[in-house]
């Protein structure tokens, strides 16, 4: 599948890499299909990019970058 991103240009996305959120995300309920893209310049950063609305991409960071993740939160 091909994603034409306003931010990253034309991207080839494998169907198995598409994440589906049945209810969307808070504030983005109409965006239900997403793909997680690594940032080439910043290893700590990734982008949760909407497949259905290519102008929407959210910067994300793993909580592990901030400490040890436990069931109660980040230690």
C-alpha positions as CSV (number, residue, x, y, z in Angstrom):
1,X,0.0,0.0,0.0
2,X,1.2,3.5,-0.7
3,X,0.8,6.5,1.7
4,X,1.2,10.0,0.3
5,X,2.2,12.0,3.4
6,X,2.3,15.7,3.5
7,X,5.2,15.5,5.9
8,X,7.3,12.5,4.6
9,X,6.4,12.2,0.9
10,X,5.4,8.9,-0.7
11,X,5.8,5.9,1.6
12,X,5.4,2.2,0.9
13,X,3.5,0.7,3.8
14,X,2.9,-3.1,4.4
15,X,-0.7,-3.9,5.2
16,X,0.5,-5.8,8.3
17,X,2.1,-2.6,9.6
18,X,-1.2,-0.8,9.7
19,X,-2.6,-0.3,13.2
20,X,-6.4,-0.1,13.7
21,X,-8.1,1.8,16.5
22,X,-11.9,1.0,16.2
23,X,-12.9,4.2,18.0
24,X,-10.1,6.4,16.7
25,X,-8.0,8.4,19.1
26,X,-9.3,11.1,21.4
27,X,-9.9,14.2,19.3
28,X,-9.2,12.2,16.1
29,X,-12.1,9.8,16.2
30,X,-12.4,9.7,12.4
31,X,-8.8,8.6,12.1
32,X,-8.9,4.8,12.7
33,X,-6.0,3.5,10.6
34,X,-2.4,4.4,11.6
35,X,1.1,3.4,10.9
36,X,4.1,3.9,13.2
37,X,7.1,5.4,11.5
38,X,10.6,5.7,12.9
39,X,12.2,9.2,12.7
40,X,15.4,9.0,10.7
41,X,17.0,11.9,12.6
42,X,16.0,11.2,16.1
43,X,16.1,7.6,17.4
44,X,14.0,8.4,20.4
45,X,11.2,9.8,18.3
46,X,8.6,8.1,16.1
47,X,5.5,9.3,14.3
48,X,2.0,7.8,14.6
49,X,0.8,8.7,11.1
50,X,-2.8,8.5,10.0
51,X,-3.4,6.4,6.9
52,X,-6.8,7.9,6.1
53,X,-5.8,11.5,6.7
54,X,-2.2,11.9,5.4
55,X,-1.9,15.5,6.9
56,X,-2.2,14.1,10.4
57,X,0.9,12.7,12.2
58,X,1.6,12.7,15.9
59,X,5.1,12.6,17.4
60,X,5.4,9.8,20.0
61,X,8.1,8.7,22.4
62,X,8.3,5.3,24.2
63,X,7.7,5.7,28.0
64,X,10.8,3.5,28.4
65,X,12.9,6.5,27.5
66,X,11.9,8.1,30.8
67,X,12.5,5.2,33.2
68,X,11.5,1.6,34.0
69,X,7.9,0.8,33.0
70,X,5.9,-1.0,35.7
71,X,2.2,-1.9,36.0
72,X,1.8,1.1,38.2
73,X,3.4,3.5,35.7
74,X,7.0,4.7,35.1
75,X,9.4,4.2,38.0
